[in-house]
Amino acid sequence: MKALLRKFVTIENDHEFRGLSLGTAYGFLIMFSYYILRAVRDEISSADRGNLQILWTAVFLVMLLAVPLYSWIASRWSRGVFVPLANRFFIACLLGFWLSLVFLPDAARPWIDRVFYVWTSVFALFVVTIFWGFMADCFDNSQGKRLFAFIAVGSSVGAMVGSVTTAMLAQWVPTFSLLLLACIPLEAASWSAMALHRRFDTGNVHITGESGRAIGGNAWTGMKAVFASPYLASIAAFIALMTFVSTMLYFQQAHLVAEAFSDRGERTAFFAKVDLAVNFLTVLMQVYLTAKIVKWLGVGLALALVPIAMTVGFLALGLYPTLAVLVVVQVIYRAGRYGVTKPAREMLWTVLGREDKYKAKPFLDAAVYRGGDLVSGWIYTGLAAIGLSIGAIALVAAPVAGLWVMLGLNLGRREEAMATAQGEAT
């Protein structure tokens, strides 16, 4: 296996190989669980598309409560406690949803769907944010640039397996059965996290026993750090623009798919097939392109590639606002975002301290992400309310994607400067 992996990634020693293997397995299991649930969530968005902006408002409010609570837990227990604890909390929630769907009357189903939609959106951001914060804690900046792209392959393969599983089962088994299935890889991910915790200390600190200590600070430390650091503020702006682009595509997708398919099972299967195509392309990028792009062109250009593609994509969607064009743009966007932008964005955190990785990062990836969703959702609703078509809204979004390009290039320059300063200090 080591010989095979060395064809795609530079591994310096057996210790790195073990970390790469465990990190890849952890990412695979997390995304396997999430992608079993993702198509179910997206189908709800099409069925209840008139209330999407309200649901996203609810997601944002829940995030405002969840982030300080998570930061408080991280202040009191080590990562070996709070990472598995977070996963198992979500398992308990899935069991609660399953019991509700089985035993409550059908009249309650719309409200269960809405609560599940909000919960899944919170789940998606928290488990992935905790995962990448954990990776940035275990590996330093140099290791991240070599290993993160391949660790992301595990996440993408897990997403593919989850998509295939959902596409195969969605039209044959009750939807709530999928919730129980998603619990299995989520529990296995907890065991992978524990194995990483025991074998790997912190990547940048290199103090014996540091990984076994609580992060320190309080529930508001991460939020304060974002407002105090220009670097973290730039990451926040990058995420906000990314959410704007994602939201425009998501709302357009919800409307076009609802018009094309009337059956809920067909819509769920359609979303699962799109997810499968996205993750297949994502794996190809992560295996063959991402590490080379970062090595040859730098983190900044890696961050700017998808924004460049989306500037062009919105122009195309503005001229031809059809489901076929939207699917092509959506697949390119999501494959590039997960295949190139996501690993590059996680590399930005390897030059920061542990508190930033476990506290500022959840605040940005959760509260700022969902706050951006909320604002963007109301912007889309407002543009639609004044009579703009899907194509016109796409043309409005194109220059915003252009701003996203410039911010990505600027972030890359900041990361390189901090990495150089950190190396000189070491």
C-alpha positions in Angstrom: 0.0 0.0 0.0 2.9 2.4 0.8 4.3 1.8 -2.7 1.0 2.5 -4.3 0.4 5.7 -2.3 3.8 7.0 -3.0 2.9 7.2 -6.7 0.3 9.9 -5.8 1.6 11.6 -2.6 5.0 12.3 -1.1 5.3 10.3 2.2 8.5 10.9 4.2 8.3 8.1 6.8 6.2 5.3 8.3 4.7 7.7 10.9 3.3 9.9 8.1 2.0 6.9 6.3 0.0 5.8 9.4 -1.4 9.3 9.8 -2.3 9.5 6.2 -4.1 6.2 6.4 -6.1 7.0 9.5 -6.9 10.5 8.3 -8.1 9.2 5.0 -10.3 6.5 6.7 -11.7 9.1 9.1 -12.7 11.4 6.2 -14.2 8.5 4.2 -16.5 7.5 7.1 -17.6 11.0 7.9 -18.6 11.7 4.3 -20.1 8.3 3.8 -22.5 9.0 6.6 -23.3 12.6 5.4 -23.9 11.7 1.8 -26.5 9.0 2.8 -28.4 12.0 4.4 -27.5 14.7 1.9 -29.9 13.6 -0.9 -32.7 13.3 1.6 -32.1 16.9 2.8 -31.9 18.2 -0.8 -35.2 16.5 -1.7 -36.8 18.3 1.3 -35.5 21.6 -0.1 -37.3 20.9 -3.4 -40.5 19.8 -1.8 -40.6 22.8 0.6 -38.8 25.3 -1.7 -41.2 28.1 -0.8 -39.8 28.1 2.8 -36.1 27.7 2.0 -35.1 31.2 3.2 -37.0 30.5 6.5 -35.3 27.2 7.0 -31.9 28.8 6.4 -32.7 31.5 9.0 -33.5 28.7 11.4 -30.1 27.0 10.6 -28.3 30.3 11.3 -30.0 30.8 14.6 -29.2 27.2 15.7 -25.6 27.8 14.7 -25.4 30.9 16.9 -26.3 28.6 19.9 -24.2 25.6 18.8 -20.8 27.3 18.2 -20.4 28.8 21.7 -21.6 25.5 23.2 -19.0 23.5 21.2 -16.2 26.0 22.1 -17.1 25.7 25.8 -16.8 21.9 25.5 -13.4 22.2 23.7 -12.2 24.5 26.5 -12.8 21.8 29.1 -11.9 18.5 27.4 -9.1 17.3 25.1 -9.7 16.5 21.5 -9.7 12.8 22.4 -12.9 13.5 24.3 -14.9 16.2 22.4 -14.3 14.9 18.9 -15.9 11.4 19.5 -18.5 13.1 21.7 -19.6 15.4 18.9 -20.0 12.4 16.5 -22.0 10.4 19.1 -24.3 13.3 19.8 -25.3 13.3 16.1 -25.8 9.6 16.2 -28.3 10.1 19.1 -30.1 12.7 17.1 -30.4 10.4 14.1 -32.0 7.7 16.3 -34.4 10.4 17.6 -35.4 11.3 14.1 -35.9 7.6 13.2 -38.2 7.1 16.2 -40.2 10.3 15.3 -40.7 9.1 11.7 -41.8 5.6 12.8 -44.1 6.5 15.7 -45.5 10.0 15.0 -48.5 10.4 12.7 -48.1 11.3 9.0 -49.5 14.8 9.8 -46.3 15.6 11.6 -44.1 14.6 8.7 -43.7 18.2 7.2 -42.4 19.5 10.5 -40.1 16.5 11.0 -38.7 17.2 7.5 -38.1 20.8 8.4 -36.4 20.1 11.6 -34.3 17.4 9.9 -33.3 19.8 7.2 -32.0 22.3 9.8 -30.3 19.5 11.8 -28.6 18.1 8.7 -27.2 21.5 7.7 -25.7 21.9 11.2 -24.4 18.3 11.1 -22.7 18.7 7.8 -20.7 21.7 8.8 -19.8 20.6 12.3 -18.6 17.1 11.6 -16.6 18.3 8.6 -15.2 21.3 10.4 -14.1 19.2 13.4 -12.5 16.7 11.0 -10.4 19.3 9.2 -9.5 21.1 12.4 -8.3 17.8 13.7 -6.2 17.2 10.6 -4.7 20.7 10.8 -3.8 20.0 14.5 -2.2 16.6 13.7 -0.1 17.8 10.7 2.1 20.9 10.2 2.1 23.3 7.2 4.6 21.3 5.1 2.7 18.0 5.8 -0.6 19.6 5.0 0.5 20.7 1.5 1.7 17.2 0.8 -1.0 15.1 2.5 -4.3 17.0 2.6 -5.2 16.5 -1.0 -5.0 12.7 -0.6 -6.8 12.8 2.8 -9.5 14.6 0.9 -9.7 11.7 -1.5 -11.0 9.5 1.4 -13.7 12.1 2.0 -14.7 12.1 -1.7 -14.7 8.3 -2.0 -16.9 8.2 1.1 -19.2 10.7 -0.5 -19.4 8.5 -3.6 -20.2 5.4 -1.6 -22.9 7.3 0.3 -24.4 8.7 -3.0 -24.4 5.2 -4.6 -26.0 3.7 -1.5 -28.7 6.4 -1.4 -29.4 6.2 -5.2 -29.8 2.4 -4.9 -32.0 2.4 -1.9 -34.0 5.6 -2.1 -36.8 4.3 -4.2 -37.0 0.8 -2.5 -36.8 1.4 1.2 -38.5 4.0 3.5 -36.4 7.1 3.8 -36.1 6.9 7.5 -34.3 3.6 7.2 -31.4 5.6 5.7 -31.0 7.5 9.0 -30.1 4.3 10.8 -27.7 3.3 8.1 -25.9 6.6 8.5 -25.1 5.9 12.2 -22.8 3.0 11.4 -20.0 4.9 9.6 -20.4 7.8 12.0 -19.6 5.6 14.9 -16.6 4.0 13.0 -15.3 7.6 12.4 -15.2 8.1 16.2 -12.9 5.1 16.5 -10.6 6.5 13.7 -10.4 9.8 15.5 -9.4 8.1 18.7 -6.7 6.2 16.9 -5.3 9.4 15.4 -5.4 11.2 18.8 -3.4 8.5 20.5 -0.7 8.3 17.8 -0.3 12.0 16.8 0.5 15.0 18.8 0.0 18.6 17.5 1.6 19.5 14.1 2.9 23.0 14.9 3.4 23.0 18.6 5.5 19.8 19.1 5.1 19.8 22.9 4.8 16.3 24.4 1.3 15.7 25.8 -0.1 18.9 24.3 -2.8 17.0 22.3 -4.1 15.5 25.6 -4.8 18.9 27.1 -8.0 21.0 26.8 -7.7 23.8 24.2 -8.3 26.5 26.9 -10.1 29.9 26.6 -13.8 30.2 26.8 -17.0 29.9 24.6 -16.3 33.2 22.9 -12.5 32.9 22.2 -12.9 31.8 18.6 -15.3 34.6 17.7 -13.1 37.3 19.3 -10.0 35.9 17.4 -11.8 36.4 14.0 -12.4 40.1 14.7 -8.8 40.6 16.0 -7.0 38.9 13.0 -6.9 40.3 9.5 -5.9 36.9 8.2 -9.0 35.2 9.9 -11.2 38.1 8.7 -10.0 37.4 5.1 -10.9 33.7 5.5 -14.3 34.8 6.7 -14.8 37.0 3.7 -13.7 34.2 1.4 -16.3 31.9 3.0 -19.0 34.5 2.8 -18.5 34.9 -1.0 -18.4 31.2 -1.4 -21.7 30.9 0.4 -23.2 33.5 -1.9 -22.2 31.5 -5.0 -23.4 28.2 -3.5 -26.8 29.8 -2.5 -27.5 31.2 -5.9 -26.9 27.8 -7.5 -28.8 25.9 -4.7 -32.0 28.0 -5.1 -31.9 27.8 -8.9 -31.4 24.1 -8.6 -34.4 23.7 -6.2 -36.7 25.5 -8.6 -35.6 23.8 -11.8 -35.6 20.3 -10.3 -39.0 20.8 -8.8 -40.3 21.7 -12.3 -38.6 18.7 -13.9 -39.6 16.0 -11.5 -42.9 15.5 -9.6 -42.1 12.4 -7.6 -40.1 12.7 -4.4 -38.3 9.4 -4.9 -37.2 10.5 -8.4 -35.9 13.8 -7.1 -33.9 12.1 -4.3 -32.4 9.6 -6.9 -31.6 12.6 -9.2 -29.7 14.4 -6.5 -27.8 11.3 -5.5 -26.7 10.8 -9.1 -25.5 14.4 -9.3 -23.6 13.8 -6.1 -22.0 10.7 -7.6 -20.8 12.6 -10.7 -19.5 15.4 -8.5 -17.5 13.0 -6.3 -16.1 11.0 -9.2 -14.6 14.2 -10.7 -13.5 15.3 -7.2 -11.5 12.2 -6.7 -9.8 12.6 -10.0 -8.8 16.1 -9.1 -7.6 15.2 -5.7 -5.5 12.3 -6.8 -3.9 13.8 -9.9 -4.2 17.6 -9.8 -4.6 19.3 -6.4 -1.2 18.6 -4.8 0.5 19.5 -8.1 -1.5 22.8 -8.4 -0.5 23.8 -4.8 3.2 22.8 -5.4 3.6 24.5 -8.8 1.1 27.5 -8.6 0.7 28.0 -4.9 -2.2 28.1 -2.5 -3.5 31.4 -3.8 -4.1 30.3 -7.3 -5.5 27.0 -6.1 -8.1 29.1 -4.2 -8.8 31.3 -7.2 -9.4 28.6 -9.8 -13.0 27.7 -8.9 -14.0 31.4 -8.5 -12.7 32.0 -12.1 -14.8 29.0 -13.3 -17.9 30.3 -11.5 -17.6 33.8 -13.1 -17.7 32.1 -16.5 -20.4 29.6 -15.3 -22.8 32.3 -14.1 -22.4 34.1 -17.4 -23.3 30.8 -19.2 -26.3 30.3 -16.9 -27.4 33.8 -17.5 -27.6 33.2 -21.2 -29.0 29.7 -21.1 -31.0 29.2 -17.8 -31.9 25.5 -18.2 -31.6 22.5 -15.9 -29.0 20.9 -18.2 -26.7 24.0 -18.0 -27.3 24.4 -14.3 -26.3 20.7 -13.7 -23.0 21.2 -15.7 -22.2 24.4 -13.8 -23.2 22.8 -10.4 -21.0 19.7 -11.1 -18.0 21.8 -12.1 -18.5 24.1 -9.1 -18.9 21.4 -6.5 -16.2 19.1 -7.9 -13.7 22.0 -8.1 -14.7 23.3 -4.7 -14.3 19.9 -3.0 -11.4 18.8 -5.2 -9.2 21.9 -5.2 -10.6 24.7 -3.1 -11.5 22.7 0.0 -8.0 21.1 0.5 -6.3 24.5 -0.3 -8.6 26.3 2.2 -7.8 23.8 4.9 -4.1 24.4 4.3 -4.7 28.0 5.5 -5.2 26.7 9.0 -1.9 24.9 9.4 -0.1 28.1 10.1 -2.4 29.0 13.0 -2.6 28.0 16.7 -4.7 25.3 18.3 -7.4 27.7 19.6 -7.9 29.1 16.1 -8.2 25.5 14.6 -10.8 24.3 17.1 -12.6 27.5 18.0 -12.2 30.2 15.3 -12.6 27.6 12.6 -16.0 26.3 13.8 -17.2 29.9 14.1 -16.1 30.7 10.5 -17.2 27.3 9.0 -20.5 27.2 10.9 -21.8 30.6 11.9 -20.2 32.7 9.1 -21.0 30.0 6.6 -24.7 29.8 7.6 -24.9 33.5 8.1 -23.7 33.9 4.5 -26.3 31.4 3.5 -29.0 33.3 5.3 -28.1 36.7 3.8 -27.6 35.2 0.3 -30.9 33.3 0.6 -32.8 36.5 1.3 -30.9 38.3 -1.5 -32.0 35.6 -3.9 -35.6 35.8 -2.6 -35.6 39.6 -3.0 -34.2 39.4 -6.5 -36.9 36.9 -7.4 -39.6 39.0 -5.8 -38.8 42.0 -7.9 -39.2 39.8 -11.0 -35.7 38.8 -12.0 -35.5 35.4 -13.7 -33.0 32.7 -13.0 -30.9 33.9 -15.9 -30.9 37.5 -14.7 -30.0 36.4 -11.1 -27.0 34.5 -12.5 -25.8 37.6 -14.3 -26.0 39.5 -11.1 -23.9 36.8 -9.3 -21.1 36.8 -11.9 -19.2 40.0 -10.7 -19.5 38.8 -7.1 -17.6 35.6 -8.2 -15.0 38.0 -9.7 -14.4 39.5 -6.3 -14.0 36.0 -4.9 -11.1 35.5 -7.3 -9.2 38.4 -6.0 -9.7 37.4 -2.4 -8.4 33.9 -3.0 -5.2 35.3 -4.5 -4.7 37.6 -1.5 -5.2 34.9 1.0 -2.6 32.7 -0.7 0.0 35.5 -0.4 -0.8 35.9 3.3 -0.5 32.1 3.9 2.9 31.9 2.2 4.2 34.8 4.2 3.0 33.3 7.5 4.4 29.9 6.6 7.8 31.5 5.8 7.9 33.5 9.0 6.9 30.4 11.0 9.6 28.3 9.4 12.2 31.0 10.1 11.1 31.1 13.7 11.3 27.4 14.1 
